[in-house]
Amino acid sequence: MIIFGTRGYLYQLAILTLVCGWCGNPAAHTLRKRVTKFTLFFVPLFPFSTSYATQCTFCGGEQRIPKEQAEQLLAQQAAAQGGNPFGQAPQGYAPGASGSAGPGQNPYQN
């Protein structure tokens, strides 16, 4: 007897401030990665499905996004944090000095 199936994993990649496409409010959004893995005897072996989504913390609206857009949002967050993976601003960091807001960013945040 062979026991096989799937199991889903949900990873929170970042928390971003974006303008929500559902409610229109500038609010925090969680960037999430969902990976579905094939399991054999309850041991996850390999991923066969990966998807990305953002979810508004204000209204709960969720929007699936392509992998390229998720990577772009992560790169923008890393650039805004000065490349610091811990989210703390390095000394001499001036918020809003990066220029104008790009697509998917909050234009009111400077």
Protein Blocks (a to p, Z undefined) as FASTA:
>chain_A
ZZdddddddddfbdcddddfklopacddddddddddddeehiafbdcbdcdddddfklop
acdddfklmmmmmmmmmmmnnopanopacehiaghilopadehiafkbZZ
